[in-house]
Amino acid sequence: MQKEILIYGLAKGETQDYMEDMLACFKDDRNTVSNIEKVKQAASAQGFHSFRVASYNGESPNFTGTVAIRVNT
């Protein structure tokens, strides 16, 4: 399976990380950096912010692993 790039962002006015939306998913290739920038520009024009880029290799989720939780104080 070829690696996929996932782009997430928060809608205008949203501040909670868990409320992010998936904005795009595409195959990782030689245009990856350009495609990421295009998605971020288009989403910014629609009010999205706080983008997160992740990759997915087809692996199954690890439901027994530990999760790092950030607490805002």
N, C-alpha and C positions, 0 to 999 in steps of 0.2 A: 504494500500500500504506500502511495506517495504521501509525503507530509502535507498537511493542510495548514493554512494560516487562518486564524480566527481573530476578528477585531470586535471589541466591545466598547461601549461608551455609555455615559450617563446623559439622560435627556435634560433639556433646559430646566433649571430650577431644582433638579434632583441632586441630593448630596450623599445618599446612602449607597455604599459600594454594592450591596446585594441587589440593588434595583437596576443594575446595568442591563442594557439591551445588546444582543448580538447584531452587529451592523453588517458584517460580511464574513464570508467563508470562501476561500479559493485555494487552488493548488499552489504549493511553493515552487516557484520557477525563477527564471532569470529576470522577470518583471516584478518580483515581490515588493521591493522597496518602493518602486513607482506606484504599484497598486495600493499599497498601504497609505501612501500620501494622498492619492486620489480619494480614497474612502474617507480619510480624516478631513480633507477639505470639504467634500460634499456634506458630510455629517455636521461639521462645524457650521456650515451655512444654514443648517436646519436646527441649530441650537444645541447640538450634542457637545459634550466636553469630557475630560478625564478619560481619555482613551487607554485601552489595554490591549496589547497584541500578544496572542498566545499561539502555540503550535500544537497540532494533534497528529499523532502517528498511528492511530487506529487501536491504541492500547485500551484495554478494559479499565474502568474506574477502580481505584483501590479504596473500598469502603472501610477497610480495617486499618488503614494508615492514619498517622497523626496529621492534624491540620493546624497550621499556625494561625492564630486569631489575634488581630490587632485591636487593641482597645484604645479608643480616643478618650483622653482625660482632660 
